[in-house]
Protein backbone atom coordinates (compact mmCIF):
# COMPACT_ATOMS: atom_id res chain seq x y z
CA UNK A 1 0.00 0.00 0.00
CA UNK A 2 1.47 3.40 -0.94
CA UNK A 3 2.16 5.95 1.76
CA UNK A 4 0.82 9.48 1.45
CA UNK A 5 3.64 12.00 1.89
CA UNK A 6 1.81 15.32 1.67
CA UNK A 7 -1.61 16.32 0.40
CA UNK A 8 -1.25 20.06 -0.10
CA UNK A 9 2.30 20.55 -1.30
CA UNK A 10 3.72 22.21 -4.38
CA UNK A 11 3.79 19.03 -6.48
CA UNK A 12 0.09 18.45 -5.94
CA UNK A 13 -0.69 22.05 -6.89
CA UNK A 14 1.36 21.68 -10.08
CA UNK A 15 -0.38 18.39 -10.93
CA UNK A 16 -3.80 20.07 -10.50
CA UNK A 17 -2.72 22.82 -12.92
CA UNK A 18 -1.37 20.31 -15.47
CA UNK A 19 -4.55 18.25 -15.26
CA UNK A 20 -6.80 21.23 -16.02
CA UNK A 21 -4.46 22.54 -18.76
CA UNK A 22 -4.70 19.17 -20.50
CA UNK A 23 -8.49 19.44 -20.66
CA UNK A 24 -9.52 17.73 -17.43
CA UNK A 25 -13.05 18.67 -16.39
CA UNK A 26 -13.74 16.66 -13.23
CA UNK A 27 -12.72 18.16 -9.93
CA UNK A 28 -9.98 16.35 -7.95
CA UNK A 29 -10.73 15.78 -4.27
CA UNK A 30 -8.67 16.61 -1.19
CA UNK A 31 -7.56 12.98 -1.02
CA UNK A 32 -5.24 13.72 -3.96
CA UNK A 33 -1.56 13.92 -3.12
CA UNK A 34 1.98 12.65 -3.36
CA UNK A 35 2.52 8.90 -2.97
CA UNK A 36 5.76 6.93 -2.81
CA UNK A 37 6.07 3.43 -4.24
CA UNK A 38 9.29 1.45 -4.68
CA UNK A 39 11.39 4.58 -4.18
CA UNK A 40 9.53 6.56 -6.85
CA UNK A 41 7.17 9.45 -6.23
CA UNK A 42 3.83 9.96 -7.91
CA UNK A 43 1.10 12.57 -7.63
CA UNK A 44 -2.29 10.86 -7.68
CA UNK A 45 -5.35 12.97 -8.47
CA UNK A 46 -8.51 11.33 -7.13
CA UNK A 47 -12.17 12.11 -7.61
CA UNK A 48 -15.23 10.63 -5.97
CA UNK A 49 -15.36 8.16 -8.88
CA UNK A 50 -11.71 7.01 -8.70
CA UNK A 51 -8.34 8.07 -10.06
CA UNK A 52 -8.39 10.94 -12.55
CA UNK A 53 -4.68 11.09 -13.38
CA UNK A 54 -1.28 9.99 -12.11
CA UNK A 55 1.89 12.03 -12.58
CA UNK A 56 5.37 10.60 -12.05
CA UNK A 57 7.79 12.97 -10.33
CA UNK A 58 11.04 12.81 -12.28
CA UNK A 59 14.45 13.20 -10.64
CA UNK A 60 14.65 16.82 -11.81
CA UNK A 61 11.28 17.62 -10.18
CA UNK A 62 9.29 17.74 -13.40
CA UNK A 63 5.94 15.97 -13.63
CA UNK A 64 5.12 13.47 -16.33
CA UNK A 65 1.58 12.24 -16.82
CA UNK A 66 1.34 8.48 -16.95
CA UNK A 67 -0.95 6.65 -19.36
CA UNK A 68 -0.71 3.47 -17.28
CA UNK A 69 0.19 3.53 -13.63
CA UNK A 70 1.00 0.87 -11.03
CA UNK A 71 -2.18 -0.99 -10.02
CA UNK A 72 -1.80 -0.25 -6.30
CA UNK A 73 -2.09 3.50 -7.00
CA UNK A 74 -5.67 3.09 -8.16
CA UNK A 75 -8.01 4.50 -5.55
C-alpha positions in Angstrom: 0.0 0.0 0.0 1.5 3.4 -0.9 2.2 5.9 1.8 0.8 9.5 1.5 3.6 12.0 1.9 1.8 15.3 1.7 -1.6 16.3 0.4 -1.2 20.1 -0.1 2.3 20.6 -1.3 3.7 22.2 -4.4 3.8 19.0 -6.5 0.1 18.5 -5.9 -0.7 22.0 -6.9 1.4 21.7 -10.1 -0.4 18.4 -10.9 -3.8 20.1 -10.5 -2.7 22.8 -12.9 -1.4 20.3 -15.5 -4.6 18.3 -15.3 -6.8 21.2 -16.0 -4.5 22.5 -18.8 -4.7 19.2 -20.5 -8.5 19.4 -20.7 -9.5 17.7 -17.4 -13.0 18.7 -16.4 -13.7 16.7 -13.2 -12.7 18.2 -9.9 -10.0 16.3 -8.0 -10.7 15.8 -4.3 -8.7 16.6 -1.2 -7.6 13.0 -1.0 -5.2 13.7 -4.0 -1.6 13.9 -3.1 2.0 12.6 -3.4 2.5 8.9 -3.0 5.8 6.9 -2.8 6.1 3.4 -4.2 9.3 1.5 -4.7 11.4 4.6 -4.2 9.5 6.6 -6.9 7.2 9.5 -6.2 3.8 10.0 -7.9 1.1 12.6 -7.6 -2.3 10.9 -7.7 -5.4 13.0 -8.5 -8.5 11.3 -7.1 -12.2 12.1 -7.6 -15.2 10.6 -6.0 -15.4 8.2 -8.9 -11.7 7.0 -8.7 -8.3 8.1 -10.1 -8.4 10.9 -12.6 -4.7 11.1 -13.4 -1.3 10.0 -12.1 1.9 12.0 -12.6 5.4 10.6 -12.0 7.8 13.0 -10.3 11.0 12.8 -12.3 14.4 13.2 -10.6 14.6 16.8 -11.8 11.3 17.6 -10.2 9.3 17.7 -13.4 5.9 16.0 -13.6 5.1 13.5 -16.3 1.6 12.2 -16.8 1.3 8.5 -16.9 -0.9 6.6 -19.4 -0.7 3.5 -17.3 0.2 3.5 -13.6 1.0 0.9 -11.0 -2.2 -1.0 -10.0 -1.8 -0.2 -6.3 -2.1 3.5 -7.0 -5.7 3.1 -8.2 -8.0 4.5 -5.5 
